[in-house]
Amino acid sequence: MPMAAMMMLAAGLAPRVADQAGARATMAAGILLGGAGLALLATLVSVDGGYLTVLPGMLAMGLGMGLTQTPSTEAITSALPRERQGVASALNDVTREFGTALGVALLGAVLTAGYRNAITPRLDTVPTDTADTAREGIATAIATADTAGSQAPALIRAAQESFVEGWQQAMWAGVAVMTILFGYVLARGPRRTRPTTPATASNSTSDAIAG
């Protein structure tokens, strides 16, 4: 909810910022904030800290996403003539959905691989069957902790710490992607889009909420 609130706030402000600073600068600033949010998610997260350790990163990501989506949507729709706005809108939706699915899949794969690599050395004293199950994921590791006997607390702690390590690797991978995207937008992004109408701003805000 805090992340969604920040996205809505930034999406409402983005058209004014883009009119003053240009679409390229606004998109670059949003990507920079998003990358900073991922970096915060990687550096502040901890097993004992809980939700508060990921909240700052989520807030920064919400601001960045809201700030980026409005000018990027406008750049896509303004690239085609009025009679082809349906195509532009469809392209915008496809890129958004495809990017979300691809990002979740790639970062999820990095997280899973990082978790397995991190937990394997921590399972030396755990029964083989339990260790094999624990490697599948943190949920199965915690669920199977009852079969570890006196090693149950150590197994749960190992799964939590390994998940955090995998999480950090995934977030840093996201920072790398955002860095590349930041450079591309600075080099090739639109300098300024046409004036944003109230309807466009409303649609962009809706896209930010859906995103």
C-alpha positions in Angstrom: 0.0 0.0 0.0 2.7 2.6 0.8 4.4 1.7 -2.6 1.1 2.1 -4.4 0.4 5.5 -2.7 3.8 6.8 -3.8 3.2 5.6 -7.3 -0.1 7.5 -7.5 1.5 10.6 -6.0 4.4 10.6 -8.5 2.2 9.7 -11.5 0.1 12.8 -10.7 3.2 15.0 -10.5 5.0 13.6 -13.5 3.2 15.5 -16.3 4.1 18.8 -14.6 7.7 17.7 -14.1 7.9 16.6 -17.7 6.5 19.9 -19.0 9.2 21.7 -17.1 12.2 19.4 -17.4 11.4 17.3 -20.4 10.4 13.7 -20.7 13.9 12.4 -20.9 15.0 14.0 -17.6 11.8 12.9 -15.9 12.1 9.3 -17.1 15.8 9.3 -16.1 15.0 10.6 -12.7 12.3 8.0 -12.2 14.7 5.2 -13.3 17.4 6.6 -10.9 14.9 6.5 -8.0 13.8 3.0 -8.9 17.4 1.8 -9.0 18.1 3.5 -5.7 15.1 1.7 -4.3 16.4 -1.6 -5.4 19.8 -0.8 -3.8 18.0 0.1 -0.6 16.2 -3.2 -0.7 19.5 -5.0 -1.1 21.5 -3.1 1.6 18.9 -2.6 4.4 17.1 -6.0 4.4 17.8 -8.3 7.3 16.2 -11.3 9.0 15.6 -9.6 12.3 14.6 -6.2 10.9 11.4 -7.3 9.2 9.2 -5.1 7.1 10.8 -1.8 8.1 14.0 -2.9 6.4 12.3 -3.1 3.0 9.9 -0.1 3.4 12.4 2.6 2.3 13.3 0.8 -0.8 9.7 0.2 -1.7 8.8 3.9 -1.2 11.7 4.9 -3.5 10.6 2.4 -6.1 7.1 3.6 -6.0 8.2 7.2 -6.6 10.4 6.1 -9.4 7.8 4.0 -11.1 5.2 6.7 -10.9 7.5 9.3 -12.2 8.6 7.2 -15.2 5.3 5.7 -16.3 3.5 8.9 -17.2 6.1 10.3 -19.7 6.9 6.9 -21.1 3.2 6.3 -21.8 3.0 9.7 -23.4 6.1 9.0 -25.5 4.6 5.8 -26.9 1.2 7.3 -27.7 2.6 10.5 -29.2 4.9 8.4 -31.5 1.9 7.4 -33.7 -0.8 9.5 -35.4 -4.3 9.9 -33.8 -5.9 7.2 -36.0 -3.4 4.6 -34.6 -3.8 5.4 -31.0 -5.3 2.0 -30.4 -2.1 0.4 -31.6 -0.1 2.7 -29.4 -2.2 1.9 -26.3 -1.9 -1.9 -27.0 1.8 -1.6 -27.5 2.1 0.2 -24.2 0.1 -2.4 -22.4 2.1 -5.3 -24.0 5.5 -3.8 -23.1 4.3 -3.2 -19.5 3.0 -6.7 -19.0 5.9 -8.4 -20.8 8.4 -6.4 -18.8 6.7 -7.2 -15.5 6.6 -10.9 -16.3 10.1 -11.0 -17.6 11.5 -9.1 -14.6 9.7 -11.3 -12.1 11.0 -14.4 -13.8 14.6 -13.3 -14.1 14.9 -11.8 -10.6 13.0 -14.8 -9.2 15.5 -17.1 -10.8 18.4 -15.2 -9.4 16.8 -15.2 -5.9 16.2 -19.0 -6.1 19.7 -19.7 -7.2 21.2 -17.5 -4.6 19.1 -19.1 -1.9 20.2 -22.6 -2.9 23.9 -21.7 -3.1 23.7 -20.0 0.3 21.8 -22.7 2.2 23.8 -25.7 1.0 26.9 -25.1 3.2 24.6 -24.5 6.2 23.0 -28.0 5.9 25.9 -30.2 6.9 24.5 -31.2 10.2 20.9 -31.6 8.9 19.6 -35.1 7.9 20.0 -35.7 4.1 16.2 -35.9 3.3 15.5 -32.8 5.3 18.4 -30.9 3.7 17.2 -31.9 0.2 13.7 -30.6 0.9 15.1 -27.4 2.5 17.0 -26.6 -0.7 13.8 -26.3 -2.7 12.8 -23.0 -1.0 12.3 -21.2 2.3 8.7 -22.2 2.6 9.6 -25.9 2.3 12.5 -25.5 4.6 10.4 -24.0 7.4 7.6 -26.6 6.8 10.1 -29.5 7.1 11.9 -28.1 10.2 9.8 -30.4 12.4 11.7 -33.4 11.0 15.1 -31.9 11.9 14.7 -32.5 15.6 17.1 -30.4 17.7 18.4 -28.8 14.5 15.0 -27.2 13.7 15.8 -23.7 15.0 19.2 -23.7 13.2 17.5 -24.9 10.0 14.9 -22.1 10.1 17.6 -19.5 10.8 19.7 -20.9 7.9 16.7 -20.7 5.5 15.9 -17.2 6.5 19.5 -16.0 6.2 19.9 -17.8 2.8 16.7 -16.2 1.5 18.0 -12.8 2.4 21.3 -13.5 0.6 19.4 -14.6 -2.5 17.1 -11.5 -2.2 20.2 -9.3 -2.1 21.6 -10.9 -5.2 18.3 -10.4 -7.1 18.1 -6.8 -6.0 21.6 -6.0 -7.2 20.8 -7.7 -10.5 17.9 -5.3 -10.8 20.2 -2.4 -10.0 22.4 -3.5 -12.9 19.5 -3.6 -15.3 18.3 -0.2 -14.1 21.7 1.2 -14.6 21.8 0.0 -18.2 18.2 1.4 -18.7 19.3 4.7 -17.2 22.1 5.1 -19.6 19.9 4.2 -22.6 17.2 6.7 -21.6 19.8 9.5 -21.2 21.2 8.7 -24.7 18.1 7.8 -26.6 15.1 8.9 -24.6 12.5 11.5 -25.8 13.5 15.0 -25.0 10.1 16.4 -24.7 6.6 15.1 -25.4 3.5 16.9 -26.5 1.5 18.7 -23.7 -0.3 16.1 -21.6 -4.0 16.3 -21.5 -6.1 15.6 -18.4 -7.3 12.4 -19.9 -3.7 11.2 -20.6 -2.6 12.1 -17.1 -5.6 10.1 -15.7 -4.8 7.1 -17.9 -1.2 7.2 -16.8 -2.2 7.4 -13.2 -4.4 4.3 -13.7 -1.5 2.5 -15.4 0.7 3.3 -12.4 -1.9 1.8 -10.0 -2.3 -1.3 -12.2 1.5 -1.6 -12.5 
